[in-house]
Amino acid sequence: MILFWLHAYGHATISLVGGATARVGDPTGRLTTRHGMEQSTYERNVGGITAQVHALWSNLNPLLAKRSQIGLGEERGTWQVRNNREWLDGLSIVDFLRYMGMGARMGTMLGRET
């Protein structure tokens, strides 16, 4: 909703779809190894979510036109739907460790039991 209001008042907005993070998955509450998702299932899921977000944005301007009495100007911001896989696919594990490791102390990491 915040993105929609920002768009309505003329700001550029970006909806982010987590295509790369979906490939990693969420281990919360699991005690067993997760089975990998097939590539076709993954692509279908990300495509479906992206299409839903596009549909939400497509329905926004007609809705705003109906609500023009609330003082919104005619100038709307731009909107984009982006997939985080666009930039995370090119990130190697060495690059990741270099970026993240600059702020981590080795003694602290080695002193942990997990």
Order of alpha helices (4+ residues) and beta strands (2+ residues): alpha-beta-alpha-alpha-beta-alpha-alpha-alpha
